[in-house]
């Protein structure tokens, strides 16, 4: 197939959607498909298969956008047309300006379109301190709907996201497919115990991830003198979080780890805490689970990750540091239960979330979107291409 992947956000691998986009692009190329990537990543200018549009200018807000480690695309109709003309299918990663412009042009060429629903409205409104305002969130979803209403298929990384969107706008031709966990994440023998309980949290240091709740919880824990926090990831709130943690008996570790380093860090941890109250999937939590690390997850109505919990002891009340402290203390005081659930969580993150299987499901979705509704000569063309890819 000839596939165009439209990425409003692409560049530094500091967010889940960018990582998911790169995983999909790499997989489709490995399967022999022709992949065209439409993005605003200036480092890709001149790279074969990449069609690069300018970055959007947010004027006085440019500094804030850059501080959050993202850059958004400014649609250029000529570049969009060059990228998608002649493609069998267009897949759009995000419901922003580049995606909206692309779906309109694709429809003019009668090219089928799919799009991923990776984002909650609160991921946007939290930057305006309006995540708790229902009117603001509904306005954002209405804007997202301008894209999804024109799509032939919608990719939902979690059942939660499908329930959310279809609850507002009705049934879609939806595919629930996780972004997947890489096979590198698996249990390994931990490093020697240093007498501390290492608690890990992986995620961008941004407001919706609620790192501050975890820091406050450790301050309230009976075992605060023995708890070492490890925050894996970067982001705009690092300085603020470092300051908040100054009075902890054991100073947290802040760092960005490679995949192999992260696997080692996970396998050396005692617990994983996912404090985010706004989360579309939470792959980092699944990665920790795949290594046998027991999670404690925010029980927020806006957090899809809570569905991974296998026991009430793995859930804490949203924004409630005292409750989180109680759950951390319970796991420290019940090591035999932690060992038992370590096995259960590793099993729960198995085949369903295997990255290779998830990418194969994405490939199938794109194929069905491109050719599933067609008959005759075009279906034969698809069968021929599928054979070429399989035999290639």
Order of alpha helices (4+ residues) and beta strands (2+ residues): beta-alpha-beta-beta-alpha-alpha-beta-alpha-beta-alpha-alpha-beta-alpha-beta-beta-alpha-beta-alpha-beta-alpha-beta-alpha-beta-beta-alpha-alpha-alpha-alpha
